[in-house]
Structures are given as C-alpha cells and as structure tokens.
C-alpha cells in the first residue's frame, strides 16, 4: 500500500509555461511551482505529456529541469520525463536530469513503432542501467501504440531494482488493478499511479499509490485534500473532493488539445500565463476560454 511505496500521493505533471513568443516563462513557472507546493502536492513531473515533452529541444529541457530542481529546493519530489523516440537522446537527457538532482525519471514507451515486450525490456533496461536514480515507467497505449502488460511490468521490476514505479494511463481500472497485483508480488514498494484524474479512489482501493494527472495544475488543493482525507480515513471529505474532480473533468473537452484547456484553466484561476501550445496544434479560442471559466465557477 501507499505507506510502503517508494513514491506515493498526488504528483502534478506540470504544464510547460512559456511566453507568447514560445520562450520559457521562468517567473510564472516558479510561481506555479510554489502554488503546487503550498497546496500540498507530493511531487511534480516536468515534461510529461501535458508538459509537451515532444515539442521542446533537448537543450531547453535540460535547462528547465535544472531550474525546477533549484527552485523546488527539496520541498517536494521532482521527476523528469525523458521520453523520446531516439534512445541516445533519452540516455543523454536521463544522465543530465540525474546530474541536476531529480528524484526520479519518468520514461514513456517509445512511440510510432510500438516495441514488442522484448524491445520494451531492452529500452527501459538501457535507461535503468544508465543512471543510479529511480525510474518510473509511463504506459500510455493510445499515444505509444503498445501496452506495458502486467507481466511485462513485473518482469522489469524483478530484473531492474531501480525501476520502482509506473504511471498507468489506461482508461480502465482493471488494467491498473492487474498491474498492481502482478508487480506488488515482486516488489511491494513498487509505486503504481493512475494517469486519469478521476481514478484516485479506485486506484487506492485496488492497492495502488495515487495519481499523476493534469488537473492538479488547476486545483492542486482539491487533489491534496482528497489524498489527505483518504489517508486519514475521512471518506466523506474524500468523496466531496472526488465529486469536484469529476465535475472538473469537463475541462478536458473544451479545446482541440487538452493541454490548451489546462493552460486556460490555470490562467482563469489567476496566474497570468500564455495559453500558447507548441504547433502543430490549434490554439485556445476566446469562446473556449469562456467555457473553461464557466466550468471552474460552477
């Protein structure tokens, strides 16, 4: 259970905050990180899917990770998403992130040509063997074209001691439940996170350890309250928080790409950020922003 897991709780995959010209907005990103910490999240992931990891050059990503580690200063855990289709870039970024002082790497399956089980083991094994810090697997089959099955996850956990967790972004709890049962039998401290915001409660009931999900950018307090209440056995409060999260899920449907909706919601909450996302993508419209504001206010 969560008390024994290497990592647990609420992890925010941070949006990548830029100015309208596309350059990194370090000032507002620092303010966003401070808000997440003050709200009570347990960690932050830089350059996950919602952080547009696929759209920024490696040198920029290295600079950002270094900035985030320094700004956070050990107040919460910092994870770096190092995914790429080029293993040399993955290993380069992994070593740089380790040198910057991140607490763990998050490694999405290589995409386009989804690997076989053997290919996945070679890929994740190469990353695990290149660093001395923990590695968290990232399973997102609709984006990668392949699935990290419960058997494969358990096999990786058994073979590589520093592969210690997974973000399972699969829109069915049965997959995550099977991962939990398979991998906890190999390593009881292996952390299993759900990648969908509204799965916190069922993840925990199934023996998992929390969520890594995008809405934490918008209302981190709601997620932190949910986690604290569940840990304390205050299930009435936990249910109220879960109901609010269920309401907020409508935000994801308000834009062409969900990243825009989350950036718009963060802005609507009071942080004066650009809602720019990297192209090719359709930018957030005024009408969509108004709809986001209405959801947040209701």
C-alpha positions in Angstrom: 0.0 0.0 0.0 0.9 3.7 -0.2 2.7 3.8 3.2 5.3 1.4 1.9 5.7 2.6 -1.7 8.8 4.3 -2.9 6.7 7.3 -4.1 3.0 8.0 -3.5 0.2 10.5 -3.3 -0.5 13.4 -5.8 2.1 14.1 -8.5 1.4 17.1 -10.8 2.7 16.7 -14.4 3.3 20.4 -14.8 2.3 22.4 -17.8 5.3 23.9 -19.6 4.8 27.7 -19.2 6.0 29.8 -22.0 5.6 33.4 -23.1 3.6 34.2 -26.3 6.9 34.0 -28.3 7.4 30.4 -27.1 10.4 31.1 -24.8 10.2 29.7 -21.3 8.5 31.9 -18.8 10.6 31.1 -15.7 9.0 33.8 -13.5 5.4 32.5 -13.8 6.6 28.8 -13.8 8.3 29.5 -10.5 5.0 31.0 -9.2 3.1 27.9 -10.4 5.6 25.6 -8.7 5.2 27.5 -5.4 1.4 27.2 -5.7 1.6 23.4 -6.2 3.9 23.1 -3.2 1.8 25.3 -0.9 -1.3 23.4 -2.0 0.2 20.2 -0.7 1.0 18.0 -3.7 3.7 15.4 -3.2 5.7 15.9 -6.4 6.0 17.5 -9.8 6.8 15.9 -13.1 8.5 18.1 -15.7 8.0 17.3 -19.4 5.3 14.7 -19.2 2.6 14.6 -21.9 0.9 17.7 -20.6 4.3 19.3 -20.5 4.6 18.9 -24.2 7.8 16.9 -23.9 7.7 16.0 -27.6 7.9 19.7 -28.7 11.0 21.2 -27.0 14.6 20.8 -27.9 16.9 18.8 -25.6 19.0 21.8 -24.5 15.9 23.7 -23.4 14.6 20.7 -21.5 17.9 20.3 -19.6 17.9 24.0 -18.6 14.3 23.7 -17.4 14.9 20.6 -15.3 17.9 22.3 -13.7 15.8 25.4 -12.9 12.9 23.4 -11.4 15.2 21.3 -9.2 16.8 24.5 -7.9 13.5 26.3 -7.4 11.8 23.5 -5.7 14.8 23.1 -3.4 13.8 19.7 -2.0 10.3 20.9 -0.8 8.6 18.1 -2.9 9.8 15.4 -5.2 10.9 16.3 -8.8 10.5 13.9 -11.6 11.8 14.4 -15.2 10.1 13.0 -18.2 12.8 11.8 -20.6 10.8 10.2 -23.3 11.9 10.3 -26.9 12.0 8.0 -30.0 15.8 8.3 -30.1 17.4 6.2 -27.3 20.6 8.3 -27.5 18.6 11.4 -26.6 16.8 9.6 -23.8 20.1 8.5 -22.3 21.6 11.9 -22.7 18.7 13.6 -21.0 18.5 10.9 -18.3 22.1 11.5 -17.3 21.6 15.3 -17.3 18.5 15.1 -15.2 20.3 12.8 -12.7 23.1 15.4 -12.5 20.6 18.1 -11.9 19.3 16.3 -8.9 15.9 15.0 -9.9 14.4 12.3 -7.6 13.3 10.0 -10.4 13.0 9.7 -14.2 9.7 9.0 -15.9 10.1 7.1 -19.2 7.3 6.7 -21.7 7.4 3.8 -24.1 8.9 4.7 -27.5 6.2 5.6 -29.9 5.3 5.3 -33.6 6.8 1.8 -33.8 5.4 0.4 -30.5 8.0 -2.1 -29.2 7.4 -5.8 -28.5 7.9 -7.0 -25.0 11.5 -7.8 -25.8 12.0 -4.3 -27.3 10.4 -2.6 -24.3 12.6 -4.5 -21.9 15.7 -3.5 -23.8 14.6 0.1 -24.0 13.7 0.5 -20.3 16.6 -1.6 -19.2 19.0 0.7 -21.1 17.7 3.7 -19.2 17.7 1.9 -15.8 21.3 0.8 -16.4 22.4 4.3 -17.4 21.5 6.0 -14.1 21.6 5.3 -10.3 18.3 7.0 -9.5 14.7 5.6 -9.6 12.9 5.0 -12.9 9.2 5.2 -13.3 7.6 3.6 -16.4 4.9 5.5 -18.3 2.3 3.4 -20.0 0.0 5.4 -22.5 -1.1 2.9 -25.2 -3.3 5.3 -27.2 -0.2 7.5 -27.8 2.6 4.9 -28.0 0.9 2.1 -29.9 1.9 -0.5 -27.3 0.9 -1.6 -23.9 3.0 -2.4 -20.8 1.3 -5.5 -19.7 1.1 -6.6 -16.0 3.5 -9.4 -16.8 6.0 -7.1 -18.5 5.9 -4.6 -15.7 6.5 -7.3 -13.1 9.4 -8.7 -15.2 11.0 -5.2 -15.4 10.6 -4.7 -11.7 12.2 -8.1 -11.0 15.2 -7.5 -13.3 16.0 -3.8 -12.6 16.0 -2.7 -8.9 15.8 1.0 -9.8 12.6 0.6 -11.9 10.3 1.3 -9.0 7.0 2.7 -10.3 4.6 3.2 -13.2 2.1 5.8 -14.4 -0.6 3.7 -16.0 -2.6 5.9 -18.3 -5.2 3.4 -19.3 -8.8 4.3 -19.2 -9.9 1.2 -17.3 -9.1 0.4 -13.7 -8.9 -3.3 -14.5 -5.6 -2.9 -16.3 -4.1 -0.9 -13.4 -5.5 -3.4 -10.9 -3.8 -6.3 -12.7 -0.6 -4.3 -12.8 -0.8 -3.7 -9.1 -1.3 -7.4 -8.3 1.4 -8.6 -10.6 4.1 -6.1 -9.6 3.5 -5.8 -5.9 4.1 -9.6 -5.7 7.6 -8.9 -7.0 8.3 -5.6 -5.2 5.7 -4.5 -2.5 7.2 -1.0 -2.6 6.7 -0.5 -6.3 4.5 2.6 -6.9 1.5 2.3 -9.1 -0.1 5.6 -10.2 -3.1 6.1 -12.3 -2.9 8.6 -15.1 -6.5 9.7 -15.1 -7.6 12.3 -12.6 -10.8 10.7 -11.5 -9.2 7.3 -10.7 -7.6 8.2 -7.4 -10.1 6.5 -5.1 -10.4 3.3 -7.2 -6.6 3.2 -7.6 -6.1 3.3 -3.8 -8.9 0.8 -3.1 -7.2 -1.5 -5.6 -3.9 -1.3 -3.7 -2.3 1.5 -5.8 -0.5 4.6 -4.6 -2.1 7.7 -6.2 -2.3 9.7 -9.4 -0.1 11.6 -11.8 -2.7 13.7 -13.6 -3.1 17.1 -15.4 -5.9 18.7 -13.4 -3.6 19.0 -10.5 -2.2 22.1 -12.3 -5.7 23.7 -11.9 -6.9 22.8 -8.4 -4.0 21.2 -6.6 -5.7 21.8 -3.3 -8.6 19.6 -4.3 -6.3 16.7 -5.0 -4.2 17.3 -1.9 -7.4 17.4 0.2 -8.5 14.1 -1.4 -5.3 12.4 -0.6 -5.1 13.7 2.9 -8.7 12.8 3.7 -8.3 9.3 2.3 -5.1 8.7 4.3 -6.9 9.9 7.4 -10.0 7.7 6.8 -12.2 10.8 6.3 -14.1 9.3 3.5 -16.9 11.9 3.4 -14.3 14.6 2.7 -12.6 12.3 0.2 -15.9 11.8 -1.7 -16.6 15.5 -1.8 -13.2 16.2 -3.3 -13.7 13.3 -5.8 -17.0 14.8 -6.8 -15.4 18.2 -7.5 -12.7 16.4 -9.7 -15.5 14.6 -11.6 -17.0 18.0 -12.3 -13.7 19.4 -13.5 -13.2 16.6 -16.0 -15.4 18.5 -18.4 -12.4 20.9 -18.9 -10.6 18.3 -21.0 -13.3 18.5 -23.6 -13.1 22.3 -24.1 -10.2 22.6 -26.6 -8.7 20.9 -29.6 -5.8 19.6 -27.5 -6.3 19.0 -23.7 -3.1 20.9 -22.9 -4.7 24.1 -24.1 -7.6 23.5 -21.7 -5.4 23.0 -18.7 -3.3 26.1 -19.5 -6.5 28.1 -20.0 -7.8 26.8 -16.6 -4.6 27.8 -14.8 -4.9 31.2 -16.3 -8.5 31.5 -15.3 -7.5 30.6 -11.8 -5.4 33.8 -11.6 -1.9 33.0 -12.9 -1.3 35.4 -15.9 0.3 32.9 -18.3 0.2 32.5 -22.0 -2.0 29.6 -23.2 0.3 29.0 -26.2 0.9 25.4 -27.1 3.5 24.2 -29.5 2.4 23.7 -33.1 1.1 21.8 -35.0 -1.9 22.5 -32.8 -5.0 24.6 -32.6 -4.7 27.4 -30.1 -7.3 28.1 -27.4 -10.1 30.4 -28.5 -11.9 33.2 -26.6 -15.1 31.1 -26.6 -13.3 28.1 -25.3 -11.7 30.2 -22.5 -15.1 31.5 -21.5 -16.4 27.9 -21.3 -13.5 27.0 -19.1 -14.2 29.9 -16.8 -17.8 28.8 -16.5 -16.9 25.3 -15.5 -14.5 26.5 -12.9 -17.0 28.8 -11.4 -19.8 26.3 -11.2 
